[in-house]
Amino acid sequence: MARLYRGPRQGVKIYVENFPTKLYAVSMTDGPEMAPDLVGRELKHVLRPLVRALIEEGVTAPALYALLKELYVDVASEAFAIDGKPLTDSRVSVLTGVHRKDVRNFRRRVDDGEGPAVPRVTVMTTVIGRWLADPKTTAADGSPKPLPRQARRGPSFDALVSAVSSDVRPRTILDELVRNDIVALDEETDMVSLKVEALITRDGEERFHFFARNIGDHMAAAVENILTRDGAAPFLERAVFYNNLRPASVDEIEARARALAGDLIAELNRMGYSRQKADARSRSRRKEDEARERFRFGVYFYRDDETAEDEG
């Protein structure tokens, strides 16, 4: 039997039902703008690739249900506080449809420090980013210069790693980059070269690290845009779409997109590195000028044979 709860925004109604044994939100309406069938259809479109990845990685539906319940509790507790006061377990239960007992258990685990650890951006990634951004480690055309592993003066691989982190030995980072075929070490000259073409392939934990953060920030930007009621989308999010194209035509367009994207990413990487260094040197007493913000800019290109599918 379905039950009706009042949602976090005025006019929002959240319908929940017993499935499979607990309460789960199944549809949400906000007047004529968000019909249940529309939300459900588009949500399936968004989640379909993710579910495919979850099945491939052995994550079952019950495991996803448990994760979603905990995530509902986390988001409600963080984003829907009233007048800055923490929400009660009952209020969180009403907002999310998660049973109050489960809410209490989830929140107690967080208070006890048992929540999942948030992984930090790997030292390897930051090292590579700086290698590609610093004028001292790049050629005139923007390509990365080979670096001596160690040097008394000037740039070196060890100096690059030490500038990023003092908690890990440069040799450890070098060995890991060599193992992943991202850099090459010439044993005779002791020179380290970055394999730019290898940067687009990632394996192991890094795949999921970037998957979560790239898709997470993209989703966050899109959500803010659709939740903004004044008509002004706060974040850049644009795409171009054409169908009924021959494979050769898409090959040509994809090659052009890769070239343009590579140039743009490289330019923004250099700009971000330059501004980060300048902001670190800047001293300001005004809170709004503190160096505390981050950004992520990304691009993607997807192609498929959709002879029987319509984007609309």
CORVENQUI-V722747 format. One record per residue. N is the residue number from 1. SS is DSSP state (helix for helix, strand for strand, loop for the rest). PHI is phi in whole degrees, -180 to 180 (* if undefined). Layout:
BEGIN
n=N ss=SS phi=PHI
n=N ss=SS phi=PHI
END
This chain:
BEGIN
n=1 ss=loop phi=*
n=2 ss=loop phi=-78
n=3 ss=strand phi=-124
n=4 ss=strand phi=-116
n=5 ss=strand phi=-124
n=6 ss=strand phi=-80
n=7 ss=loop phi=-85
n=8 ss=loop phi=-70
n=9 ss=loop phi=-103
n=10 ss=loop phi=-61
n=11 ss=loop phi=90
n=12 ss=loop phi=-90
n=13 ss=strand phi=-120
n=14 ss=strand phi=-113
n=15 ss=strand phi=-97
n=16 ss=strand phi=-129
n=17 ss=strand phi=-142
n=18 ss=strand phi=-77
n=19 ss=loop phi=-154
n=20 ss=loop phi=-78
n=21 ss=loop phi=-133
n=22 ss=loop phi=-115
n=23 ss=strand phi=-86
n=24 ss=strand phi=-132
n=25 ss=strand phi=-71
n=26 ss=strand phi=-117
n=27 ss=strand phi=-162
n=28 ss=strand phi=-140
n=29 ss=strand phi=-126
n=30 ss=loop phi=-141
n=31 ss=helix phi=70
n=32 ss=helix phi=-72
n=33 ss=helix phi=-74
n=34 ss=loop phi=-130
n=35 ss=loop phi=-70
n=36 ss=helix phi=-55
n=37 ss=helix phi=-67
n=38 ss=helix phi=-66
n=39 ss=helix phi=-62
n=40 ss=helix phi=-63
n=41 ss=helix phi=-64
n=42 ss=helix phi=-70
n=43 ss=helix phi=-65
n=44 ss=helix phi=-61
n=45 ss=helix phi=-63
n=46 ss=helix phi=-69
n=47 ss=helix phi=-86
n=48 ss=helix phi=-56
n=49 ss=helix phi=-63
n=50 ss=helix phi=-65
n=51 ss=helix phi=-63
n=52 ss=helix phi=-60
n=53 ss=helix phi=-66
n=54 ss=helix phi=-63
n=55 ss=helix phi=-63
n=56 ss=helix phi=-60
n=57 ss=loop phi=-91
n=58 ss=loop phi=84
n=59 ss=loop phi=-88
n=60 ss=loop phi=-84
n=61 ss=helix phi=-61
n=62 ss=helix phi=-60
n=63 ss=helix phi=-65
n=64 ss=helix phi=-68
n=65 ss=helix phi=-59
n=66 ss=helix phi=-63
n=67 ss=helix phi=-65
n=68 ss=helix phi=-65
n=69 ss=helix phi=-61
n=70 ss=helix phi=-64
n=71 ss=helix phi=-67
n=72 ss=helix phi=-58
n=73 ss=helix phi=-66
n=74 ss=helix phi=-59
n=75 ss=helix phi=-66
n=76 ss=helix phi=-61
n=77 ss=helix phi=-66
n=78 ss=helix phi=-86
n=79 ss=helix phi=-104
n=80 ss=loop phi=-123
n=81 ss=loop phi=-66
n=82 ss=strand phi=-105
n=83 ss=loop phi=55
n=84 ss=loop phi=75
n=85 ss=strand phi=-94
n=86 ss=loop phi=-59
n=87 ss=loop phi=-77
n=88 ss=loop phi=-75
n=89 ss=helix phi=-60
n=90 ss=helix phi=-65
n=91 ss=helix phi=-64
n=92 ss=helix phi=-63
n=93 ss=helix phi=-63
n=94 ss=helix phi=-66
n=95 ss=helix phi=-67
n=96 ss=helix phi=-105
n=97 ss=loop phi=81
n=98 ss=loop phi=-84
n=99 ss=loop phi=-57
n=100 ss=helix phi=-59
n=101 ss=helix phi=-64
n=102 ss=helix phi=-67
n=103 ss=helix phi=-58
n=104 ss=helix phi=-61
n=105 ss=helix phi=-67
n=106 ss=helix phi=-62
n=107 ss=helix phi=-69
n=108 ss=helix phi=-67
n=109 ss=helix phi=-63
n=110 ss=helix phi=-66
n=111 ss=helix phi=-63
n=112 ss=loop phi=-84
n=113 ss=loop phi=75
n=114 ss=loop phi=-99
n=115 ss=loop phi=-69
n=116 ss=loop phi=-65
n=117 ss=loop phi=-71
n=118 ss=loop phi=-94
n=119 ss=loop phi=-68
n=120 ss=loop phi=-91
n=121 ss=loop phi=-59
n=122 ss=loop phi=-66
n=123 ss=helix phi=-60
n=124 ss=helix phi=-59
n=125 ss=helix phi=-63
n=126 ss=helix phi=-67
n=127 ss=helix phi=-60
n=128 ss=helix phi=-63
n=129 ss=helix phi=-60
n=130 ss=helix phi=-70
n=131 ss=helix phi=-58
n=132 ss=helix phi=-82
n=133 ss=helix phi=-107
n=134 ss=loop phi=-76
n=135 ss=helix phi=-58
n=136 ss=helix phi=-74
n=137 ss=helix phi=-113
n=138 ss=strand phi=-129
n=139 ss=loop phi=-82
n=140 ss=loop phi=-61
n=141 ss=loop phi=-87
n=142 ss=loop phi=91
n=143 ss=loop phi=-75
n=144 ss=strand phi=-72
n=145 ss=loop phi=-79
n=146 ss=loop phi=-63
n=147 ss=strand phi=-117
n=148 ss=strand phi=-65
n=149 ss=loop phi=-63
n=150 ss=loop phi=-135
n=151 ss=loop phi=-157
n=152 ss=loop phi=-74
n=153 ss=loop phi=-133
n=154 ss=loop phi=79
n=155 ss=loop phi=-71
n=156 ss=loop phi=-152
n=157 ss=helix phi=-65
n=158 ss=helix phi=-61
n=159 ss=helix phi=-66
n=160 ss=helix phi=-63
n=161 ss=helix phi=-66
n=162 ss=helix phi=-64
n=163 ss=helix phi=-71
n=164 ss=helix phi=-87
n=165 ss=loop phi=-154
n=166 ss=loop phi=-102
n=167 ss=loop phi=-91
n=168 ss=loop phi=-137
n=169 ss=loop phi=-74
n=170 ss=helix phi=-55
n=171 ss=helix phi=-65
n=172 ss=helix phi=-63
n=173 ss=helix phi=-65
n=174 ss=helix phi=-61
n=175 ss=helix phi=-60
n=176 ss=helix phi=-70
n=177 ss=helix phi=-68
n=178 ss=helix phi=-66
n=179 ss=helix phi=-61
n=180 ss=loop phi=-88
n=181 ss=loop phi=60
n=182 ss=loop phi=-96
n=183 ss=strand phi=-129
n=184 ss=strand phi=-122
n=185 ss=strand phi=-111
n=186 ss=strand phi=-86
n=187 ss=loop phi=-64
n=188 ss=loop phi=-74
n=189 ss=loop phi=-95
n=190 ss=loop phi=61
n=191 ss=strand phi=-100
n=192 ss=strand phi=-112
n=193 ss=strand phi=-118
n=194 ss=strand phi=-90
n=195 ss=loop phi=-91
n=196 ss=helix phi=-60
n=197 ss=helix phi=-66
n=198 ss=helix phi=-84
n=199 ss=helix phi=-71
n=200 ss=helix phi=-82
n=201 ss=loop phi=-109
n=202 ss=loop phi=-129
n=203 ss=loop phi=-136
n=204 ss=loop phi=65
n=205 ss=helix phi=-64
n=206 ss=helix phi=-61
n=207 ss=helix phi=-55
n=208 ss=helix phi=-77
n=209 ss=helix phi=-58
n=210 ss=helix phi=-76
n=211 ss=helix phi=-56
n=212 ss=helix phi=-65
n=213 ss=helix phi=-78
n=214 ss=helix phi=-68
n=215 ss=helix phi=-69
n=216 ss=helix phi=-62
n=217 ss=helix phi=-70
n=218 ss=helix phi=-62
n=219 ss=helix phi=-64
n=220 ss=helix phi=-62
n=221 ss=helix phi=-64
n=222 ss=helix phi=-65
n=223 ss=helix phi=-65
n=224 ss=helix phi=-60
n=225 ss=helix phi=-66
n=226 ss=helix phi=-78
n=227 ss=helix phi=-87
n=228 ss=loop phi=-73
n=229 ss=loop phi=-96
n=230 ss=loop phi=-90
n=231 ss=loop phi=88
n=232 ss=loop phi=-104
n=233 ss=loop phi=-70
n=234 ss=loop phi=-75
n=235 ss=loop phi=-124
n=236 ss=loop phi=-71
n=237 ss=loop phi=-157
n=238 ss=loop phi=-133
n=239 ss=loop phi=-151
n=240 ss=loop phi=-120
n=241 ss=loop phi=-137
n=242 ss=loop phi=-138
n=243 ss=loop phi=-125
n=244 ss=loop phi=56
n=245 ss=loop phi=-115
n=246 ss=loop phi=-73
n=247 ss=helix phi=-54
n=248 ss=helix phi=-64
n=249 ss=helix phi=-68
n=250 ss=helix phi=-68
n=251 ss=helix phi=-57
n=252 ss=helix phi=-65
n=253 ss=helix phi=-66
n=254 ss=helix phi=-65
n=255 ss=helix phi=-62
n=256 ss=helix phi=-67
n=257 ss=helix phi=-63
n=258 ss=helix phi=-63
n=259 ss=helix phi=-66
n=260 ss=helix phi=-63
n=261 ss=helix phi=-64
n=262 ss=helix phi=-61
n=263 ss=helix phi=-65
n=264 ss=helix phi=-68
n=265 ss=helix phi=-61
n=266 ss=helix phi=-63
n=267 ss=helix phi=-65
n=268 ss=helix phi=-69
n=269 ss=helix phi=-64
n=270 ss=helix phi=-65
n=271 ss=helix phi=-66
n=272 ss=helix phi=-62
n=273 ss=helix phi=-64
n=274 ss=helix phi=-63
n=275 ss=helix phi=-68
n=276 ss=helix phi=-62
n=277 ss=helix phi=-64
n=278 ss=helix phi=-66
n=279 ss=helix phi=-68
n=280 ss=helix phi=-67
n=281 ss=helix phi=-84
n=282 ss=loop phi=-74
n=283 ss=loop phi=-125
n=284 ss=loop phi=-139
n=285 ss=loop phi=-89
n=286 ss=loop phi=-84
n=287 ss=helix phi=-62
n=288 ss=helix phi=-70
n=289 ss=helix phi=-99
n=290 ss=loop phi=-65
n=291 ss=loop phi=-82
n=292 ss=loop phi=-132
n=293 ss=loop phi=-101
n=294 ss=loop phi=-130
n=295 ss=loop phi=-146
n=296 ss=loop phi=-140
n=297 ss=loop phi=-120
n=298 ss=loop phi=-140
n=299 ss=loop phi=-135
n=300 ss=loop phi=-150
n=301 ss=loop phi=-140
n=302 ss=loop phi=-129
n=303 ss=loop phi=-134
n=304 ss=loop phi=-163
n=305 ss=loop phi=-91
n=306 ss=loop phi=-121
n=307 ss=loop phi=-61
n=308 ss=loop phi=-111
n=309 ss=loop phi=-123
n=310 ss=loop phi=-113
n=311 ss=loop phi=-63
n=312 ss=loop phi=-74
END
